[in-house]
């Protein structure tokens, strides 16, 4: 194999796929990235796969001779990232075989304006193939996908023993796409418009082949409605998906292929494959109160700044910040009492309806939610000091952030 590409193209795509390379591979070949040169399409394809998460991307290059080879990912990334801008020539050749039981050793040579590097690679035959899913894809708007992930990923659990809570739950129905994430202490739900799905369903109705494909998808979803799909995808895979598609045009779409236990996102020259999480996702809609006795509207940035400042003291003790909501003076006061350390208090104006109340929150959960809401003004709704509190943006994305308060002790 021999090809010529730019340092920026190779470095950009390599830094993307390397995130699917495990830090402690269960098999030596999983610590590699598979590099494939195609002289017919004049494309270079990079693939990384840890048997759960797979990332594949391709870019244009001058492929003089086709082939493929597995190259140590970290070493290759460290070299390429430090090479100067300009063209890189990459070629490989088969090294000497030491004995009959050892596979052929491959030597990869990288030549740039600054010098020449050689790295030992492995045969591509040892590299596992990415999962393939046959059937018709569901088309999703990239803008809706990225927006939903930004408003939900932060609320997933990092505790692997909680299994299904370590992922984001997707519900695709008619022309809406809903994202839900919870770690047991807070819940984020984002609903976005999904016109691409509605358009694809309309097109499917025009062909019997597409109808058959839709019927097979319906057998996978627990819903009785023909247009609904439900699945839970690991947060780790979705963080990489968000990073992959964050720089997008408003009209970009991503194709979603799925089958029980597996999902593939394909957009342009980039592909991400991931397992799905097994288990029944909690009925989170039942957790959201329908009526509220108290409500306040407040400037999100001002509140976030105050909470971040007062969190300096909260972090010293128990991460708890107290809200004192004054309906008479239309004011919200934040306070922290860190024994043997100090105390802090801040006040700001707010539009308050309902009776005054004292309530407390985990400061980290509060900061995470305020950052995700994104609009200038937000609404906070609550009932009692020990019942769920709902934060929603005024305008912007359709989002609900539910957080459980912390019990106040005298």
KAURLIN-V654406 format. One record per pair of residues at least 12 apart in sequence whose ideal C-beta (glycine too) atoms are under 8 Angstrom apart, sorted by sequence separation. I is the first residue (numbers start at 1). J is the second residue. If there is no record, write none. Layout:
# KAURLIN-V654406
I,J  I,J
This chain:
# KAURLIN-V654406
21,33  34,46  45,57  46,58  94,106  95,107  107,119  108,120  156,168  168,180  169,181  178,190  179,191  214,226  217,229  254,266  255,267  262,274  263,275  322,334  333,345  334,346  379,391  390,402  391,403  33,46  34,47  45,58  93,106  94,107  107,120  108,121  168,181  178,191  179,192  201,214  254,267  262,275  263,276  321,334  322,335  333,346  334,347  378,391  379,392  389,402  33,47  34,48  44,58  92,106  93,107  106,120  107,121  167,181  177,191  178,192  253,267  261,275  262,276  307,321  321,335  322,336  333,347  378,392  379,393  388,402  389,403  18,33  33,48  34,49  43,58  44,59  92,107  105,120  106,121  153,168  176,191  177,192  252,267  261,276  321,336  322,337  332,347  378,393  379,394  388,403  389,404  17,33  43,59  44,60  92,108  93,109  105,121  106,122  152,168  176,192  177,193  252,268  260,276  320,336  331,347  332,348  377,393  378,394  388,404  389,405  43,60  44,61  91,108  92,109  106,123  165,182  176,193  177,194  261,278  331,348  332,349  377,394  388,405  42,60  43,61  90,108  91,109  165,183  175,193  176,194  258,276  331,349  332,350  373,391  375,393  376,394  377,395  387,405  14,33  30,49  42,61  44,63  90,109  103,122  104,123  149,168  165,184  175,194  317,336  330,349  331,350  373,392  374,393  375,394  376,395  386,405  30,50  42,62  43,63  89,109  90,110  103,123  175,195  177,197  317,337  330,350  332,352  373,393  375,395  385,405  30,51  42,63  89,110  90,111  162,183  317,338  330,351  331,352  370,391  375,396  386,407  88,110  89,111  162,184  172,194  175,197  245,267  314,336  316,338  317,339  330,352  369,391  374,396  385,407  69,92  88,111  89,112  103,126  174,197  175,198  244,267  313,336  359,382  373,396  374,397  382,405  385,408  37,61  39,63  88,112  159,183  174,198  241,265  310,334  314,338  317,341  25,50  26,51  38,63  39,64  48,73  67,92  87,112  95,120  156,181  157,182  158,183  172,197  245,270  310,335  313,338  316,341  325,350  327,352  357,382  360,385  37,63  39,65  40,66  65,91  86,112  87,113  155,181  156,182  157,183  201,227  244,270  310,336  316,342  326,352  327,353  359,385  373,399  21,48  39,66  83,110  86,113  152,179  154,181  155,182  156,183  157,184  231,258  307,334  325,352  327,354  357,384  358,385  372,399  20,48  22,50  37,65  38,66  84,112  151,179  152,180  153,181  155,183  244,272  306,334  313,341  327,355  328,356  357,385  361,389  373,401  17,46  19,48  20,49  21,50  37,66  83,112  84,113  92,121  148,177  152,181  229,258  296,325  303,332  313,342  327,356  372,401  16,46  17,47  18,48  20,50  37,67  80,110  84,114  148,178  149,179  197,227  233,263  313,343  326,356  359,389  13,44  17,48  36,67  37,68  79,110  83,114  148,179  155,186  241,272  294,325  313,344  325,356  14,46  36,68  140,172  145,177  155,187  231,263  240,272  312,344  324,356  325,357  369,401  13,46  20,53  35,68  144,177  155,188  294,327  325,358  3,37  10,44  20,54  34,68  35,69  138,172  154,188  298,332  310,344  324,358  325,359  369,403  2,37  20,55  34,69  35,70  237,272  309,344  310,345  323,358  1,37  19,55  34,70  35,71  152,188  296,332  310,346  322,358  323,359  33,70  69,106  71,108  140,177  151,188  152,189  237,274  309,346  322,359  323,360  366,403  17,55  32,70  33,71  79,117  152,190  220,258  322,360  323,361  365,403  5,44  16,55  17,56  32,71  69,108  151,190  220,259  321,360  17,57  32,72  33,73  79,119  220,260  234,274  306,346  320,360  321,361  3,44  16,57  29,70  31,72  32,73  217,258  233,274  234,275  320,361  362,403  31,73  148,190  234,276  306,348  320,362  321,363  361,403  31,74  33,76  76,119  147,190  233,276  234,277  319,362  320,363  13,57  75,119  148,192  232,276  233,277  319,363  361,405  362,406  13,58  147,192  231,276  232,277  303,348  319,364  321,366  360,405  361,406  13,59  302,348  359,405  360,406  12,59  72,119  145,192  232,279  360,407  71,119  72,120  144,192  315,363  360,408  10,59  72,121  144,193  232,281  299,348  314,363  359,408  9,59  71,121  144,194  173,223  298,348  358,408  9,60  70,121  71,122  230,281  9,61  21,73  69,121  70,122  141,193  144,196  173,225  298,350  311,363  21,74  69,122  70,123  141,194  174,227  297,350  298,351  310,363  311,364  5,59  69,123  70,124  140,194  141,195  173,227  174,228  181,235  296,350  297,351  18,73  35,90  69,124  141,196  172,227  173,228  296,351  5,61  17,73  18,74  68,124  70,126  140,196  172,228  173,229  296,352  307,363  311,367  4,61  5,62  70,127  139,196  140,197  171,228  172,229  196,253  295,352  296,353  3,61  4,62  139,197  171,229  172,230  294,352  295,353  3,62  14,73  18,77  138,197  170,229  171,230  294,353  295,354  307,366  308,367  3,63  4,64  139,199  170,230  294,354  307,367  2,63  3,64  139,200  169,230  170,231  293,354  294,355  2,64  3,65  14,76  15,77  138,200  169,231  170,232  292,354  293,355  2,65  14,77  169,232  170,233  294,357  304,367  307,370  1,65  168,232  1,66  167,232  168,233  1,67  14,80  15,81  167,233  304,370  1,68  14,81  167,234  168,235  303,370  304,371  1,69  136,204  164,232  166,234  167,235  11,80  166,235  10,80  11,81  168,238  300,370  167,238  11,83  7,80  300,373  56,130  136,210  300,374  300,375  301,376  303,378  7,83  54,130  300,376  7,84  8,85  51,128  54,131  136,213  299,376  300,377  7,85  10,88  49,127  135,213  136,214  299,377  300,378  6,85  7,86  49,128  138,217  156,235  298,377  6,86  7,87  10,90  47,127  297,377  298,378  6,87  7,88  49,130  135,216  297,378  5,87  6,88  135,217  153,235  297,379  298,380  4,87  5,88  47,130  296,379  297,380  4,88  295,379  296,380  4,89  5,90  153,238  295,380  3,89  4,90  153,239  295,381  320,406  322,408  2,89  3,90  294,381  295,382  2,90  3,91  36,124  294,382  1,90  2,91  32,121  149,238  153,242  292,381  293,382  294,383  1,91  32,122  34,124  149,239  292,382  293,383  1,92  138,229  292,383  293,384  149,241  150,242  289,381  291,383  29,122  34,127  149,242  300,393  28,122  289,383  32,127  189,284  145,241  146,242  29,126  187,284  297,394  29,127  30,128  289,387  292,390  29,128  146,245  189,288  289,388  145,245  146,246  182,282  187,287  288,388  180,281  187,288  287,388  289,390  146,248  182,284  288,390  142,245  180,284  7,112  143,248  142,248  142,249  143,250  143,252  145,254  167,276  142,252  167,277  141,252  142,253  166,277  141,253  142,254  169,281  288,400  140,253  141,254  164,277  139,253  140,254  163,277  164,278  288,402  139,254  140,255  163,278  164,279  169,284  287,402  139,255  140,256  163,279  164,280  138,255  139,256  164,281  165,282  137,255  138,256  137,256  138,257  137,257  138,258  135,257  133,257  135,259  133,258  142,267  133,259  133,262  137,266  131,262  133,264  131,264  130,271  131,273  130,273  185,362  186,365  185,365  53,234  188,369  52,234  186,368  53,236  186,369  53,237  188,372  52,237  55,240  53,240  55,244  192,397  192,398  190,397  191,398  190,398  191,399  190,399  59,269  189,399  58,269  188,399  189,400  57,269  188,400  189,401  57,270  155,368  187,400  188,401  189,402  56,270  57,271  154,368  187,401  188,402  55,270  56,271  186,401  187,402  55,271  56,272  186,402  187,403  54,271  55,272  56,273  154,371  186,403  54,272  55,273  154,372  185,403  186,404  53,272  54,273  185,404  20,240  53,273  54,274  19,240  53,274  151,372  52,274  53,275  150,372  52,275  151,374  19,243  49,273  43,269  16,243  16,244  151,397  155,401  151,399  147,397  16,270
